[in-house]
Amino acid sequence: MKHSIHINQKQAMDLGIKNLVQGHIFDLLTGASTWASPEVVDGEVYYWVSRQRISEQLPLADLKPDTIYRNLKKLAEIGLIEYIKVGKKDCMRLTKIGRSYYVGSKSELDKNTMSDLNPNNAENSDLNPEKLGSKSEKHSDLNPTYKSVNNISPISDKSKEKTSAKKFKPPTSDEVNQFATANNLNLNGFYEYYCSNGWKVGGRAPMVDWHMAAHGWHKRSKQFAGNHKPANDFTNKDYSLGTEGFITNG
C-alpha cells in the first residue's frame, strides 16, 4: 500500500487529468518501476500494472477493476501512458509527456501561483507587511516579531533527492563484476544501464544501495529467462542516447 498520496494539481490539470481518481492512479503509475513487474515487448520495457495491485496501493479510493480499466484507457487517450495488453496483463509505460509530471516542484511558487507565500503580491494583505503596517493587531494571525515568516519556502523533493544522492557512491565496473562473481549473479548490462541514467531507480529516485539493486536485476533476469528476453538484458543497447524508452518517476 502506498502510505502517502500526493498530487501536483496544477501539473495534473495542465496534462489533461480531469479528476482526483484519475490523478491518483496516474501518480501511482509514475512510480510503477518500484512495485510492478517489468514486461519486455518488442525490445521495450513496460510494467504489468494489474488492477488488483492498483486497488491494493490505493485502498481509500475503493477502486473497482472496471474503474481502473477505464482510467488506464483515458490516461492513454490523453497521451500520458502507452497502454497495451500482454495476454491478460494490463501493461503500460510513461510517454515523454507523462514523464514531465513531477510532484514536489517549486514551479507554483516561481510563477506566483501561491500568493499566500509571496510577500510581493499586493493582493495578499495577510502576508504583505506594506499593507499591514509595522504592527499587527493583538490577535493577528502573523505577529511581525517572527520576521522570517515571509521567507518560508517549502522543502522540495529535489532537495531531498540531492541529500540522499550525496550518500550514494556509484560502483566501478570492476566492483560490479567482482560482486556478480562472488554472489553468482547475472548482472549483464547492469553497470551500463545505471551509468546511462545516472544511477536512478526507475529513472527518478536516486539509488541508495546498488547491492540490493543488483540482486533485483539478477532476479528479473531469471524471471524472463527462456522464451522471453530478460527485462534487464541491455547488452546490445546503444547507451549514447540515454534510456528514453524506459520509465523515469520511483
Buried (B, 14 or more C-beta within 10 A) or exposed (E): EBEEBEBBEBBBEEBBBEEEBBBBBBBBBBBBBBBBBBBBBEEEBBBBBBBEBBBEBBEEBEBEEEBBBEBBEBBBEBEBBBBBEEEEBBBBBBBEEBBBBBBBBBEBBEEEEBBEBBBEBEEBEEBBBEEBEEEBEEEEEEEEEEEEBBEEEEEBBEEEBEEEBEEEEEBEEEBBBEBBEEEEBBBBBBBBBBBBBEBBBBBBBBBEEBEEBBBEBBEBBEBBEEEEBBBBBBEEBEEEEEBEEBBBBB
